[in-house]
Amino acid sequence: MVRNRARDACVTLRFPVFRSLLLAGAGLACLAPAIPAHAQEVISREVVQPLPSEEVQRLNRALVALAKAPRDLDALVEAGTAAMGVEDLEAAVGFFGRAAEIDPNNPRVALGLGTVYLRSGRPAEAIPQFDRARAAGVPAREVLSNQALAFDLIGDQTSAQAAYARALELDPANDEARRRLAVSQAISGNRARFEEALRPLLDKRDTAAFRARAFGLAILGDQERAAAIVEQVMPRDLSSRVVPYLAYMPRLTAAQQAAAANLGIFPRAADIGREDPRLARFAAEERAADRLAPAGEPLGGPAPAPAGTGAAPRPAVIAPATPQSQPQPQRVADAFSDLGAAPPPGPKVGAGAVDLSRITVKREAPPPPPKPKEPPKPVNPSRVWVQVATGKKVDALGYDWRRISRKGGDLLAKFKAYTTPWGEANRLLAGPVESREKAQALVGELKAKGLDSFLYVSPEGEEIQPLK
């Protein structure tokens, strides 16, 4: 029986992260029957260095517990939580799914499933689990921010913003909920509320808030400012990869915008701007159910949810409170702007004093200031391009350029082809283009001819080579 339990625990190691854990010393007991004693000793010596991270150690401990008791609910929940900690969401779904088979109404199981579904970009599956978690007794403040994001991910910004507002009412220090609310306001097209939600975080130089601001501005169509923020707050190699995606944000559906801004999940090129019919249908059903439910709290305070319903009541729409205090200056110049409103008082002069300001002193004319030297122009300045293809072999990109330029016709006739490394591949660029606006217009014209492309701004110092 012990051998069967060990075998069941080993089944979970089929996921990629668990195969890597074997190399870090996890699950060696599962391999013991197949590995000679001297080999086990060698492996044990080699896995001592380096030590696995705290997240991996937590997962190791959960696997050891599961090897002893494969149907232990606490061990399954701990394994699912630990798997999320090492970003193995597929494994986490498996652990929480096995736990749900044992006790589907367990609050920790429902909350775990909802969370991992959300992080996997599966909001329609996450929302019922969050409802079940709240009905099972999980405090609303632990659920609402994630449930609100799930509403955003199905394109239901009204429900999302109501849930965010309630989450902030319960926990004003929840900065993540505030950032998500701001993005949701941008998706709704409400720029004033978007700016208002982010202002407290920007004032305290919250880095994640700058990222949310960049994506929100891109959603609202202000790509120039969005790109400038990204280039200021992100490392150059990262910003150069993010900026091209900002140009696509206005073309995405509301659900796609929420996924891109909050989870970093971007749709395939063929799906840009296409509504997922399953999410649209689910959102419509959610809104219909909300219309049938009474709004607000009954007289005498909130009533407990009826047993057996499997869902907690939806939060009522609550407008974010508007601060009544006077706004603080946002810049150093603003803080001191009132000092120049009145002229400074004149000097007090005693009787018989000599007024030095009336005495003229002859001075030699100062030498002319030296002419400022112009800074040397960078060898590889930042320029605007249109990326038309990628490929591992630069030689093969020559064939791609001939094919693309023929199909692009006059649109690409005045541009030359260039390449630059992009990770393990290479970018194929047309350009340089005079401005972002002209590059974006070219992207749209190429799209009409059936050619997918996007705007790319090369950072200063990046070497762009002509295609040979």
C-alpha positions as CSV (number, residue, x, y, z in Angstrom):
1,M,0.0,0.0,0.0
2,V,2.9,2.3,0.8
3,R,4.3,1.6,-2.6
4,N,1.0,2.5,-4.3
5,R,0.9,5.8,-2.5
6,A,4.4,6.6,-3.6
7,R,3.4,5.7,-7.1
8,D,0.4,8.0,-7.0
9,A,2.6,10.8,-5.8
10,C,5.0,10.2,-8.7
11,V,2.2,10.6,-11.2
12,T,2.0,14.3,-10.3
13,L,5.7,14.6,-11.4
14,R,4.7,14.4,-15.1
15,F,4.5,18.2,-15.3
16,P,7.6,20.1,-16.4
17,V,8.2,21.8,-13.2
18,F,8.2,18.5,-11.3
19,R,10.8,17.0,-13.7
20,S,13.0,19.9,-12.8
21,L,12.3,19.3,-9.1
22,L,13.8,15.8,-9.4
23,L,17.1,17.4,-10.4
24,A,16.8,19.6,-7.3
25,G,16.3,16.6,-5.0
26,A,12.5,16.4,-4.9
27,G,10.8,13.0,-5.4
28,L,14.0,11.0,-5.3
29,A,12.1,8.4,-3.2
30,C,9.9,7.8,-6.2
31,L,12.9,6.8,-8.3
32,A,14.6,4.7,-5.6
33,P,13.5,1.3,-7.0
34,A,14.9,2.1,-10.4
35,I,18.2,3.7,-9.5
36,P,21.2,1.7,-8.1
37,A,22.5,2.6,-4.6
38,H,25.8,4.1,-5.9
39,A,23.9,6.3,-8.5
40,Q,21.5,7.5,-5.8
41,E,24.5,8.6,-3.7
42,V,26.0,10.5,-6.7
43,I,22.7,12.3,-7.3
44,S,22.3,13.1,-3.6
45,R,25.8,14.7,-3.6
46,E,25.1,16.7,-6.8
47,V,21.8,18.2,-5.8
48,V,23.1,19.7,-2.6
49,Q,24.3,22.8,-4.6
50,P,22.6,25.0,-5.3
51,L,19.8,25.0,-2.8
52,P,16.3,25.3,-4.3
53,S,14.3,28.5,-3.7
54,E,11.9,28.8,-0.9
55,E,9.0,28.3,-3.3
56,V,10.5,25.1,-4.6
57,Q,11.2,23.9,-1.1
58,R,7.6,24.5,-0.2
59,L,6.5,22.4,-3.1
60,N,8.9,19.7,-2.1
61,R,7.4,19.5,1.3
62,A,3.9,19.3,-0.2
63,L,5.0,16.4,-2.5
64,V,6.5,14.5,0.4
65,A,3.2,14.9,2.3
66,L,1.2,13.7,-0.8
67,A,3.5,10.7,-1.1
68,K,2.3,9.6,2.3
69,A,-1.3,10.5,1.8
70,P,-2.4,11.2,-1.8
71,R,-5.9,12.1,-0.9
72,D,-5.0,14.4,2.0
73,L,-7.0,17.6,1.4
74,D,-4.6,19.9,3.2
75,A,-1.6,18.5,1.3
76,L,-3.4,18.9,-2.0
77,V,-4.3,22.6,-1.2
78,E,-0.7,23.2,-0.1
79,A,0.6,21.6,-3.3
80,G,-1.7,23.7,-5.5
81,T,-0.7,26.9,-3.7
82,A,3.0,26.0,-3.9
83,A,2.7,25.2,-7.6
84,M,1.2,28.6,-8.3
85,G,4.2,30.0,-6.4
86,V,6.6,28.5,-9.0
87,E,4.2,29.5,-11.9
88,D,3.2,26.0,-12.8
89,L,-0.4,26.8,-13.3
90,E,-1.2,23.5,-15.0
91,A,0.0,21.5,-12.1
92,A,-1.9,23.8,-9.7
93,V,-5.1,23.2,-11.6
94,G,-4.5,19.5,-11.2
95,F,-3.9,19.6,-7.5
96,F,-6.9,21.8,-6.8
97,G,-9.0,19.7,-9.1
98,R,-8.2,16.6,-7.1
99,A,-9.0,18.5,-3.9
100,A,-12.4,19.5,-5.4
101,E,-13.2,15.9,-6.1
102,I,-12.8,15.3,-2.3
103,D,-14.6,18.4,-1.1
104,P,-16.0,20.7,-3.8
105,N,-17.4,23.2,-1.3
106,N,-14.3,23.6,0.8
107,P,-13.6,27.4,0.9
108,R,-9.8,27.0,0.3
109,V,-10.3,24.7,-2.6
110,A,-12.8,27.0,-4.3
111,L,-10.6,30.1,-3.7
112,G,-7.6,28.2,-5.0
113,L,-9.3,27.0,-8.2
114,G,-10.7,30.5,-8.8
115,T,-7.3,32.1,-8.4
116,V,-5.5,29.6,-10.7
117,Y,-8.2,29.8,-13.3
118,L,-7.9,33.6,-13.2
119,R,-4.1,33.6,-13.6
120,S,-4.5,31.2,-16.5
121,G,-6.8,33.5,-18.4
122,R,-9.9,31.4,-17.8
123,P,-12.3,34.0,-16.1
124,A,-15.6,32.2,-17.0
125,E,-14.4,29.3,-14.9
126,A,-13.0,31.5,-12.1
127,I,-16.1,33.5,-11.4
128,P,-18.3,30.5,-10.2
129,Q,-15.4,29.4,-8.0
130,F,-15.1,32.8,-6.4
131,D,-18.9,32.7,-5.8
132,R,-18.6,29.3,-4.2
133,A,-15.7,30.5,-2.0
134,R,-17.6,33.5,-0.7
135,A,-20.7,31.3,0.0
136,A,-18.4,28.9,1.9
137,G,-17.3,31.7,4.2
138,V,-14.1,33.2,2.6
139,P,-14.1,36.9,3.6
140,A,-15.1,39.3,0.8
141,R,-11.9,41.3,1.1
142,E,-9.9,38.2,0.1
143,V,-12.0,37.5,-3.0
144,L,-13.3,40.8,-4.4
145,S,-10.2,42.1,-6.1
146,N,-9.7,38.9,-8.0
147,Q,-13.4,38.5,-8.8
148,A,-13.4,42.0,-10.1
149,L,-10.5,41.2,-12.4
150,A,-12.4,38.1,-13.7
151,F,-15.4,40.4,-14.6
152,D,-12.9,42.7,-16.5
153,L,-11.6,39.6,-18.3
154,I,-15.1,38.8,-19.6
155,G,-15.7,42.4,-20.7
156,D,-18.1,43.3,-17.8
157,Q,-16.5,46.5,-16.6
158,T,-19.6,47.7,-14.7
159,S,-19.5,44.6,-12.4
160,A,-15.7,44.8,-12.2
161,Q,-15.7,48.4,-11.1
162,A,-18.4,47.8,-8.5
163,A,-16.4,44.9,-7.0
164,Y,-13.1,47.0,-7.0
165,A,-14.9,49.8,-5.2
166,R,-16.2,47.5,-2.6
167,A,-12.8,45.8,-2.2
168,L,-11.2,49.3,-1.6
169,E,-13.9,50.1,0.8
170,L,-13.0,47.0,2.8
171,D,-9.2,47.5,2.4
172,P,-8.1,51.0,1.4
173,A,-4.5,49.8,1.3
174,N,-5.1,47.3,-1.5
175,D,-2.9,49.0,-4.1
176,E,-3.4,46.1,-6.6
177,A,-7.1,46.6,-6.6
178,R,-6.6,50.4,-7.1
179,R,-4.3,49.7,-10.1
180,R,-6.8,47.3,-11.6
181,L,-9.6,49.7,-11.1
182,A,-7.7,52.4,-12.9
183,V,-7.1,50.1,-15.9
184,S,-10.8,49.1,-15.9
185,Q,-11.8,52.8,-15.9
186,A,-9.5,53.3,-19.0
187,I,-11.1,50.4,-20.7
188,S,-14.5,52.1,-20.1
189,G,-13.1,55.3,-21.7
190,N,-13.3,57.3,-18.4
191,R,-10.0,59.1,-18.4
192,A,-10.8,61.3,-15.5
193,R,-11.6,58.4,-13.2
194,F,-8.5,56.5,-14.5
195,E,-6.2,59.4,-13.6
196,E,-8.0,59.9,-10.2
197,A,-7.6,56.2,-9.3
198,L,-3.8,56.2,-10.0
199,R,-2.9,59.5,-8.6
200,P,-2.2,58.4,-5.0
201,L,0.0,55.5,-6.2
202,L,1.9,57.8,-8.6
203,D,2.5,60.3,-5.8
204,K,4.4,57.6,-3.9
205,R,6.3,56.5,-6.9
206,D,4.7,53.0,-7.2
207,T,6.5,51.4,-10.1
208,A,3.5,49.1,-10.9
209,A,1.3,52.1,-11.1
210,F,3.5,53.6,-13.8
211,R,3.1,50.4,-15.8
212,A,-0.7,50.5,-15.3
213,R,-0.7,54.2,-16.4
214,A,1.2,53.3,-19.6
215,F,-1.3,50.6,-20.5
216,G,-4.2,52.7,-19.6
217,L,-3.0,55.6,-21.8
218,A,-2.4,53.2,-24.6
219,I,-6.0,51.8,-24.3
220,L,-7.2,55.4,-24.4
221,G,-5.3,56.0,-27.6
222,D,-2.4,58.1,-26.2
223,Q,0.4,55.9,-27.5
224,E,3.0,58.7,-27.4
225,R,2.8,59.3,-23.7
226,A,2.4,55.6,-23.0
227,A,5.6,54.8,-24.9
228,A,7.4,57.6,-23.1
229,I,6.5,56.2,-19.7
230,V,7.5,52.7,-20.6
231,E,10.9,53.9,-21.9
232,Q,11.5,55.9,-18.7
233,V,10.6,53.2,-16.1
234,M,11.6,50.0,-17.8
235,P,15.0,48.7,-18.7
236,R,15.8,49.3,-22.4
237,D,15.7,45.7,-23.5
238,L,12.3,45.2,-21.9
239,S,10.8,48.5,-23.0
240,S,11.8,47.8,-26.6
241,R,9.7,44.7,-26.5
242,V,6.7,46.3,-24.7
243,V,6.3,49.5,-26.8
244,P,5.2,47.8,-30.0
245,Y,2.3,46.1,-28.2
246,L,1.1,49.5,-26.9
247,A,0.1,50.5,-30.4
248,Y,-2.3,47.6,-30.6
249,M,-4.1,48.3,-27.4
250,P,-7.0,50.4,-28.8
251,R,-7.7,47.6,-31.3
252,L,-8.3,45.0,-28.7
253,T,-11.6,44.1,-27.2
254,A,-12.3,45.1,-23.6
255,A,-11.6,41.6,-22.4
256,Q,-8.4,41.5,-24.4
257,Q,-7.3,44.8,-23.0
258,A,-7.9,43.7,-19.5
259,A,-5.9,40.5,-20.1
260,A,-3.0,42.3,-21.7
261,A,-2.8,45.1,-19.1
262,N,-3.3,43.0,-16.0
263,L,-1.9,39.5,-16.9
264,G,0.4,40.2,-19.8
265,I,-1.7,37.9,-22.0
266,F,-1.8,39.2,-25.5
267,P,-4.1,37.6,-28.2
268,R,-2.8,36.0,-31.3
269,A,-2.6,38.3,-34.3
270,A,-5.6,36.6,-35.9
271,D,-7.7,37.2,-32.8
272,I,-6.9,40.9,-32.3
273,G,-10.2,42.7,-31.9
274,R,-12.3,39.6,-32.1
275,E,-14.8,39.0,-29.3
276,D,-14.6,35.5,-27.8
277,P,-18.3,34.3,-28.2
278,R,-18.0,32.1,-25.0
279,L,-17.0,35.1,-22.9
280,A,-19.6,37.4,-24.4
281,R,-22.3,34.8,-23.7
282,F,-21.1,34.3,-20.2
283,A,-21.0,38.1,-19.6
284,A,-24.5,38.4,-20.9
285,E,-25.8,35.7,-18.6
286,E,-24.0,37.3,-15.6
287,R,-25.7,40.7,-16.4
288,A,-29.1,39.0,-16.8
289,A,-28.7,37.3,-13.4
290,D,-27.7,40.5,-11.8
291,R,-30.8,42.3,-13.2
292,L,-33.0,39.6,-11.5
293,A,-31.3,40.0,-8.1
294,P,-32.5,42.7,-5.7
295,A,-29.9,45.5,-5.3
296,G,-28.7,47.0,-2.0
297,E,-29.0,45.6,1.5
298,P,-32.3,44.8,3.2
299,L,-33.5,46.8,6.1
300,G,-31.9,45.7,9.3
301,G,-28.5,44.9,7.9
302,P,-27.3,42.2,5.5
303,A,-29.0,38.8,5.5
304,P,-27.0,35.6,5.4
305,A,-26.8,33.8,2.0
306,P,-29.4,31.0,1.8
307,A,-27.8,27.6,2.2
308,G,-27.3,25.5,-0.9
309,T,-27.2,28.4,-3.4
310,G,-23.5,28.0,-4.1
311,A,-23.1,31.7,-4.8
312,A,-22.5,34.8,-2.8
313,P,-24.5,38.0,-3.5
314,R,-22.9,40.4,-6.0
315,P,-21.6,43.7,-4.6
316,A,-23.8,46.7,-5.3
317,V,-22.3,49.4,-7.5
318,I,-20.6,51.9,-5.3
319,A,-19.0,55.0,-6.7
320,P,-15.5,55.6,-5.4
321,A,-15.4,58.3,-2.7
322,T,-14.1,61.7,-3.8
323,P,-11.5,63.1,-1.4
324,Q,-12.6,66.3,0.3
325,S,-9.2,67.6,1.2
326,Q,-7.3,70.1,-0.9
327,P,-4.9,68.4,-3.4
328,Q,-1.2,68.6,-2.6
329,P,1.2,70.1,-5.1
330,Q,2.4,67.6,-7.6
331,R,5.7,69.4,-8.6
332,V,8.3,71.4,-6.8
333,A,7.4,74.5,-8.9
334,D,3.8,74.2,-7.9
335,A,4.7,74.0,-4.2
336,F,6.5,77.4,-4.4
337,S,4.3,79.1,-7.0
338,D,2.5,81.2,-4.4
339,L,5.7,82.8,-3.2
340,G,5.8,85.2,-6.2
341,A,2.3,86.5,-5.8
342,A,3.3,89.6,-3.8
343,P,6.4,91.8,-4.2
344,P,9.1,91.3,-1.6
345,P,9.2,94.1,1.1
346,G,11.7,96.9,0.6
347,P,14.9,97.2,2.7
348,K,14.8,99.3,5.9
349,V,17.3,102.1,5.7
350,G,18.5,103.8,8.9
351,A,19.1,107.6,9.2
352,G,22.4,108.8,7.7
353,A,23.1,105.5,5.9
354,V,24.8,105.5,2.5
355,D,22.7,104.0,-0.3
356,L,25.2,101.7,-2.0
357,S,22.8,101.1,-4.8
358,R,23.3,104.7,-6.1
359,I,27.1,104.3,-6.4
360,T,28.3,103.3,-9.9
361,V,31.4,101.1,-10.0
362,K,33.3,100.7,-13.2
363,R,34.0,97.1,-14.0
364,E,35.8,95.4,-16.9
365,A,33.5,93.7,-19.4
366,P,33.3,90.0,-18.8
367,P,34.8,87.8,-21.4
368,P,32.3,86.3,-23.9
369,P,31.0,82.9,-22.8
370,P,32.4,80.0,-24.7
371,K,30.2,78.5,-27.4
372,P,28.6,75.4,-26.1
373,K,29.8,72.3,-27.8
374,E,27.2,70.2,-29.4
375,P,27.1,66.7,-27.9
376,P,28.3,64.0,-30.3
377,K,25.5,62.4,-32.1
378,P,25.0,58.7,-31.2
379,V,26.3,56.2,-33.7
380,N,23.0,54.3,-33.5
381,P,20.2,56.7,-32.6
382,S,16.7,55.7,-31.7
383,R,14.6,55.4,-34.9
384,V,11.1,54.3,-35.9
385,W,10.6,51.2,-38.0
386,V,7.9,48.8,-39.2
387,Q,8.6,45.2,-38.3
388,V,7.4,42.9,-41.0
389,A,8.8,39.5,-40.1
390,T,11.1,37.5,-37.8
391,G,13.4,34.6,-38.3
392,K,16.3,32.8,-36.8
393,K,18.5,32.8,-40.0
394,V,19.3,36.2,-41.4
395,D,20.0,34.7,-44.8
396,A,16.4,33.4,-45.0
397,L,15.0,36.8,-44.2
398,G,16.2,38.0,-47.7
399,Y,13.6,35.7,-49.3
400,D,11.0,36.9,-46.8
401,W,11.8,40.6,-47.7
402,R,11.5,39.9,-51.5
403,R,8.1,38.2,-51.0
404,I,6.8,40.9,-48.6
405,S,8.1,43.9,-50.7
406,R,6.4,42.4,-53.8
407,K,3.1,42.1,-51.9
408,G,3.5,45.5,-50.3
409,G,4.1,47.2,-53.7
410,D,4.4,51.0,-53.6
411,L,4.0,51.0,-49.8
412,L,7.4,49.4,-49.2
413,A,9.1,50.6,-52.4
414,K,10.8,53.6,-50.7
415,F,12.1,51.7,-47.7
416,K,15.1,49.4,-47.4
417,A,15.3,46.2,-45.3
418,Y,17.2,46.0,-42.1
419,T,17.8,43.4,-39.3
420,T,18.5,43.4,-35.6
421,P,18.7,40.5,-33.1
422,W,15.6,39.7,-31.1
423,G,16.3,37.1,-28.5
424,E,17.2,33.9,-30.4
425,A,15.7,35.3,-33.6
426,N,16.1,38.4,-35.7
427,R,13.7,41.3,-36.6
428,L,13.1,42.1,-40.2
429,L,12.5,45.9,-40.4
430,A,11.4,48.3,-43.1
431,G,12.5,51.9,-42.6
432,P,13.5,54.0,-41.1
433,V,10.1,55.9,-40.9
434,E,9.9,59.6,-40.2
435,S,7.5,59.3,-37.2
436,R,5.4,57.0,-35.2
437,E,2.2,58.3,-36.8
438,K,3.5,57.5,-40.3
439,A,4.7,54.1,-39.2
440,Q,1.3,53.3,-37.7
441,A,-0.4,54.4,-40.9
442,L,1.9,52.1,-42.8
443,V,1.0,49.2,-40.5
444,G,-2.7,49.8,-41.3
445,E,-2.1,50.0,-45.0
446,L,-0.1,46.8,-45.0
447,K,-2.8,45.1,-43.0
448,A,-5.3,46.0,-45.8
449,K,-2.9,44.1,-48.2
450,G,-2.9,41.1,-45.9
451,L,0.5,41.7,-44.4
452,D,0.8,41.6,-40.6
453,S,3.3,44.1,-39.1
454,F,3.8,46.4,-36.2
455,L,5.6,49.6,-35.1
456,Y,9.0,49.2,-33.6
457,V,11.2,52.0,-32.0
458,S,14.8,50.9,-31.8
459,P,16.4,52.2,-28.6
460,E,19.4,54.4,-28.8
461,G,22.6,52.4,-29.1
462,E,20.9,49.4,-30.8
463,E,22.8,48.4,-33.9
464,I,20.5,48.0,-37.0
465,Q,22.2,46.3,-39.9
466,P,21.1,46.6,-43.6
467,L,19.9,43.3,-44.9
468,K,22.5,41.9,-47.3
